Amino acid sequence: MRKVVSGFLVVFLAMLAVVGCSNSGRKSIKIGAAGPFTGELSKIGLDSLNAIKMAVEECNQSGGIDGKTVEVVVGDDAGDPAKGKIVADKFVADPDVLGVVGPMNSSVIAAALPVYEKAGLVIISQSGTTPELTEKGFKVMHRICPRDDAQGMAAAAFIYNEIKPTKVYILDDKTTYGQGLADQVEKGLKSYGLTQIKRDQVSTQDKDFSALVALIKSYNPEMVYMAFANPAQAAALAKQLAGVGVKPALMGGDGCRERDQLIGGGGEAVQGMFVTAIGRNVKEVPEAREFVQKFEGKYEGMSIFSGQSYEATKILLNAIKEAHKAGDLTRQGVLKALHATKDYKGILGFPVSFDAKGDLVGGEIFVLKVSGSDFVEVKKYTTGNIK
């Protein structure tokens, strides 16, 4: 009987540690950083992690929160949903973790969301674009990027109105992100009346696309759309198409907007390729000038989500500060403060607010074109008004 009572006491004290840490009682403040820090997507992931750490360093240099230093707890999910759940369990088990930046991949978010929701641990993703993530009633889910239904419609509008193809070949990489984005592009093209659309898939591990190249050559489309999470795969496919003399117009989603892997890896084969972007290049945003200079001075360049990762971290830290001011420095207090974020002005060039679902209010989709060693903007669409 004594063992049972002792066991109940341990559980009770653990519960107090998780839910009862008031402003005065909390000894440590941590935020989680979840993303693909190893594996095929590690370049994008590590650049984002550096941006998260930079935002936290700046917070600590200005006094931290409640006089306490904020710590970043790193959770490497390698872009794998199963590992994403393990990372979520790790963060949830640490009562000092008050919020999470990431995960970055939609499939990982979908797998881990129930774990975060049960613990009331808020997450803010810089790049999770699948619409369903905010359609299932999870209170902890937030993102600062437009959804794939907006991005897919923008891509479809650009393809139909600017490229004017009669046949389109749409590819995805079998991931939640890739399939979902490809579905939205196909849906958008069909809404314009385009019917000659062929769908196909690759594996995220594929490097030899010779069989696929033969199929594309046979179909002879004017446009090939690639919904790939890994820009290196898009570069490889473009080179293999060019290698057999097949040169349709090429387009990819936001996952392909990576200079080193897409442009550096694809070379001449990706010149003129289009990609959609779920935010303006931070190098072109006046409000981000100081961040860009500091980041590039410390690290070797930046990837597509470095700016969004920095912004997401700043917004989370701001919510933690607001929870502290309200006398509720708990996970529930941070969740409430983050959800109430309204018109936060940071480095993205527009004020960030969340709707009731945790989606970004407003936002813009940009179409960029590979030109030389960089991307140039060729079209802009406002979400909710894409024609």
Buried (B, 14 or more C-beta within 10 A) or exposed (E): EEEEEEEEEEEEEEEEEBEEBEBEEBEBBBBBBBBBBBBBBBBBBBBBBBBBBBBBEBBBEEEBBBEBEBBBBBBBBBBBBEBBBBBBBBBBEBBBBBBBBBBBBBBBBBBBBBBBBEBBBBBBBBBBBBBEBBEEEBBBBBBBBBBBBBBBBBBBBBBBEEBEBEBBBBBBBEBBBBBBBBBBBBEBBEEEEBEEBBBBBBEBEBEEBEEBBEEBBEBEBBBBBBBBBBBBBBBBBBBBBBEEEBEBBBBBBBBBBBBBBBBBBBEEBBBEBBBBBBBBBBBEBEEBEEBBEEBEEEBEEBBBBBBBBBBBBBBBBBBBBBBBEEEBBBBBBBBBBBBEBEEBEBBBBBEBBBEEBBBBBBBBBBBBBBEEEEBEEEBEBEBEEBE
